[in-house]
């Protein structure tokens, strides 16, 4: 048994994978502590984790002046050091956006791993910048064109490296002279599936482990009656405040020979929405219980929704809204597991056509089945625990050298 401290940024897309990892660690007999936003306390304690609330810096807490991101990290690292001590941690696993517990673990001399809860964000030479939404180029000319963006990209990476090193200096750590220096130099876990990763040669300390799937408890919902294909409309919990995708999907699918289950994800609609006879609109839905019954998932392409849909054997219609969703939609298109629809083209007609195309194409169904089979054979939580245990064993034996 070992004692693990898991640190996560408070967004569901970052907390849920670490909840799944914590559950897998607990099933192996390890002790787990969770360090994240207070709103996740009840869920963490229900999973059997010790819980430590992470600071959430608001202007009211900082004399009306919001902290810059790296200032907040430096301020939070001191509190994270107290959490490391109180949890008696032997190993820290921190989300890619959650540097304070990682820095605290490093200060304590502990092994530290970074969890990437989406596709790996570091592009290679000739690739489009991450999150832009462009697909991997297929020709030498395309790669040359993307190389032209490198000066701008490199300037941004250099700035990030410099700011991270300024933070490290503030907390008493030496600088790291490489880009993406906020990630661990000894172990990085990438919680996605290889079908969504562009081909690359992986460094030894970076491991693609498979999706880490977790969700909070939810009540059962009744599916629309009949045996027509079932389409789940699953919009983001943080994007699209006017429910543009939800409205377009409900209207556009209302006259098609499909059944529709749509959720507003506890974000009430400000204006009425007419519900067609083939549609059920609900407040919340368990993806784990519902997606295995579905044929198509219409979503904004948040990574957690995407990998849950593929693990359930669902074809995708991706309408990216923000954050890394453009990147995920590009990977869906590149992998051939769904249909990508630009946000600007979100109309009832276009959503209906995209769903029809996703259902009609046999090649999409075949590739989705391949992705589903891979996830079934490579459970992400179990693989992650295997990697963490092997790493800790090497560290204890004194044979582990950090990557460069």
N, C-alpha and C positions, 0 to 999 in steps of 0.2 A: 504493500500500500504506500502511496505517496500523497502529499498534500498539494493540491493545485489551486491557484488563484486565477480566475478568469475575469478579465476586464473588458467591458464593452461600452461603446458609444450608445446612447439611449434610444436610437432609432430601431424599430422592429427588425429591419433588414440586417442589423448588426447584432442585436441581442439574441434573436432566435437561433442563429447558428451556434452561438456559444451555449445557449440553453441545451441544444441537442448534444453538443460535445460534453457538457457537464453530466448529462444523463448517461452517456456512454461510459464516462469515467466512473460514475457511481456504480454502474452495473459491474464493473471490474473490481469494485471494492475500494476505490480511491476516495479520499476526502476532497470535497469541492467547496470552494468559497466563490461567491459572485460579487463583483464590484461594478455597479452600474447605476443608472438613474433609479430614484426611489420608487417610481411607479411600477417597477418590476419586482418589488420585494415579495409580494404574496406569491407570485409565480415561482420565483427562485426557491422560497422556503417550502412550497408545496413539492418541488422536485427534490428536496432534501439537502439543499445547499445552505451554507451559512451566508448571510447577506450583509454587505457593507455598501451603504449609499455613497455614490460618487457626488462630488460637488457640482452644482450647476450654477455657473456664474452669470448673474443678471446685472443690469445697470444699477439696480437698487443696492446690490451687494458691493458695488465698486465705486461708490460716490457718484453715480450717474454716468460714469465713463465706461463703456463696454471694453472688456479686455480683448486684445488681439488674440487670435487662436493660439499662438505659441506662448504668449504671456499667460493665458489660462492654463496651458499645459504645465508651465513651470510652477504656477501657483498650486496646481492640483497634485504635483508630484510629492510635495511634502506630506499631504494627507494620504496619498497612496503608499508612502513609506510606512505610515502608521498601520495601514491595512495589511501590508505585507507582514509586519511584525505581529499584529493581532491574529492573523490567520495562520501564523507559523508556516507560511508557504515554503515549499521546496521547488516549485516550478511555476512560472507565470506564463499564461497564454493571453495575449492582448490582441484585440481587434485592430485592424490596420489603421483605423482613425483614432485609436485610444492609446496615446503615447504615455500618459502619466504612469499607469501601472507597469508598463514595460521599462520605463526609466527607473522606477522604484525597484523593480526586480534586479535590474543591472547594478544599481547602487548597492544592493544587498549581496551581490555576487551569485545570484541564482541563474539557472538556465531560463532563457526567455524565448518564447516562440511567438511569431506573428500569425494571426489567422486572417486570411483574405476571404471574405464571405461572398465573393463573386469571381468573375474571370480575372486572370492575372493582369494588372494594369500597366505593366512595363512594355511599351512597343519596341520592336527591333528595327534595325536600319531598313528603310524603305516601306515601313508600315505607316498607316495613318495614325494620328494622335489618338490616344485612348479617349473614349466617350464622345468622339466627334460623330460617330454613326456611319462612318465609311467602311466598306468591306475591304478585306485584304486584297491588294492589287494582284492581278493575274499576269501582268506583262512587265517586261523590263522598263518600258516607258512609264507605266503606272508607278513602279517603285521609284524611278528617278524623279517623278513629279512630287511624290511624298517626301523624298529627301530634301526637296527645296524648303520644306517647312521645318527642317531640323534646327536652324538657328533660333527660331522663335521658341520651339519646344525646349531646346537645350537651355535657353535663357530662363525659362520658367522652372526647369528642374534645378538649375544652379541656385536660383533664388530659394527654392524649397530646401535644398541642402544647407544653404547658408543659415536660414532661419531655424532649421532643426539644430544645427550646431550651436547657434546662439542660445537656444534653450538648453542644450546639453551643458554648455558652459555655466549657465545660471544655476543648474542643479549640481554642478561639480563633476561632470563627466567629460572625458576627452572628445574631441571632434572625430567624426567619421567622414573620410574624404571620398565618398562615392554617392552617386545620386540614389534616391529612394532610401536614404540613410535612416529613415524612421522605422524601416523594417528590421527584424532580427537578422543578425549576420550568422546565426547558427541553425535556425530552423524556421521555415515559412510553410504553413499549411494553406493550400488553395482549395477552398470548399466548392468546387464545381466539377463538371464532368468533362472528360477530354473531347467529347463531341463538340463542345462550345469553345475549345481552345485552338487558336491558330497554331500550326506546326512550329515548334521551336525545339532547340536543344536545352533541356532543363538543367540548371545547376543542381549539384548534389543535395544541397540543403533546402531546395524548393520541392515540395511534394504535392501533387494533385491527388486529393484524397477522396473526392466525390462529394455530393451535396450533404449538408448537415441540416436535417429537416426537423423542425419543431413548430408547434403552434399552441396558443392558449386554448383552454377548454371552450367548447361551443356546443350549443344545443343542436339536436337533429333538425333538419329542415325537410319538408315534404317536396319531392321532385315533381315537376309537371307530369301529368299522366300521359300515357301513350308509349309508342316504341320508336318514334322518329329520333334522329340523332339529337343528342343533348348538348347544348352550347352553354357554357358557364361564362358569364360576363363578370370579370373580377377586376375592377379598377383599383388603382393605387390607394393606399390609406393616407398618403401625404400629398399627392399631386392632383391636378385637375379639379380645383375647388368648385367649379360650376357644373361638374358632372357631364362634360361634353361627350366623353366616350360612352358613358352609361346611357345617356339620352339617345345618341345616335344608334347604339346597338339595339336598344329596346325597340325603337321605331323601325330600324332597317331589317330586323329579323322577324318582325311581327307577322309578315305575310309569307314567310318562307316555310317550307315543310320541315321544320325543326322544332324542338322544345327548347325553351330558354329559361335558365335560372340565373337571375341577376341579383347582385348585392350592392347596396350603397355603403357598406363598410362603416356603419355607425357615423356617417357624415351626412346629416339630413339634407334632403333636397329643398331648396328655397322655394321652388315653383312646382306646381303639380306635374305629374308625369302620367300620361295615359298608358295603361298596361294592356297589351293585346291578350287575346284568349290563350295563346301558346306560351305565355310568359308568367313566371312567378318572381316577384321582387321581394327580397328579404333584407333584414338589417345586417346579418352576419352569417357566414357559412364556414363550416370546417372544410378546408381544402383536403385534408387527409381522408375524410370520409366521403366527400362529394366528388372529387376529381376522378377517382377510379370508375365512376359511373358516366363520366362525360366523354364526348368525342372531340370537342374543340374548346379551347379556353381563349377568350378575348380579353386582353389585359394591356396594361401600360408597359409591360416587360421589365418589371422589377425582378431581380435575379431569383429571389426566393419563390415567387410565383412561377417563373419560367421552369426552374428545375423540379419543382413539385409537379407541374403539369407533365413534363417529360417522364418523370418517374412513374406517373400514373397512366402513361400511354396516350396522352392527349396531344392533338395537333394544336398549333398556336396561331393566333392572329395578334401580332404585336403592334401597338400604337404608342410609341415612346413619348413620354411627357417631360422628363427632366432627369438630372443626375446621370447615372450610368445606364439609363434605359435605352438611349440611342445606341450605345455599344452592344447591349444585350440583343436589341432588335437586329443589328447588323450580324451578330453571330447566329441568330436564328435563321436569317436569310441565307447566310453562308453555309450553315450546316444542313439546310434543306429540311428543317423540322417544322416549318410554318410559313406564314405570309406576313410580310412587313408592310405596314400602312403608315405613310407620313402623317404626323399630327395635323398638319394643315389640310389634309384631305379627309378628315374625320367627318363624314356625312352618313346619313342612314343608308344611302345607296352603296357607298364605298365599303362600309362595314359588311353589308349583306353580300356583296360580290366577293370580298376577301374570305368570308366564312365559306361561301360556296366553293371557292377555289381550293381552300384548305381541305374540305371534305372530298373533293373530286380527284385530287392528285394522289395516285398510288405511290409515287416516289416519296411524298411526304410521309405517308403512313408507314412505309418501309423504314425510313430513317428514324422516325419516332419509336418504332418497335425496337430498333437496334439500341437507341439510347436508353429505353426502359429496361431492356435486358442487361445492359451494362450496370445500371444503378442497382438492379436486383442482385447482381453478382458482386458488387463492391459497395457494401454498406459504409457510408462515409464516417459515421461515428466510430465503428469498430476499427476501420483503417486508421483514423486519427489517433486512437488510443494506442494501437500497435506502434505507430511512429513515435509518439511521445514516450512510451515505455522504453523503446529501444534507445532513444536519445538520452533519456535519464540514466539508463544503465551504463551507457558509454561515458557520460559525464561523471558518474560515481566511480567508474573504473579509471578515470583520469586519462582517457584516450580520445577526448573530444577536443578538436581545435576549431575555432570559429572560421567561417568562410571569409573570403576577402572579396 
